[in-house]
Amino acid sequence: MLRVSASIALLLMSTAALFAQGKGKGVRLWNLTASTITGFELSPAGQNAWGPNQTLNDKDKEVDHDERLRITGVEPGRYDAKVSYAGARQCFVRDIEIRTDAVFSIADKDLKDCNK
């Protein structure tokens, strides 16, 4: 009887741990630009304090058109983004709202201050 109770307790703890891990899908970027993104950095809006390159979270280290990218280490809030493309082209997207476990997108119309 003790063995059965211990097995049930272990099963319940394992199920609870799996449920907690699957609670949300996390924050994700949806690339709706026409090109593949090779770099994506975030900064709190207006601060130019750029964080790590989020494309490194992707298996091939870039985000194709219509692909989603998991964003890590970012709290909900308003951010600016530095978006890089092959050939050293770089653009900015200003004042993106990031919410918990939500998808945000960027499209060509959102890109500002592009070089090259």
Summary of the structure (lengths in Angstrom):
residues: 116
radius of gyration: 19.1
end to end distance: 72.4
largest distance: 72.4
contacts: 299
relative contact order: 0.23
helix: 26%
strand: 40%
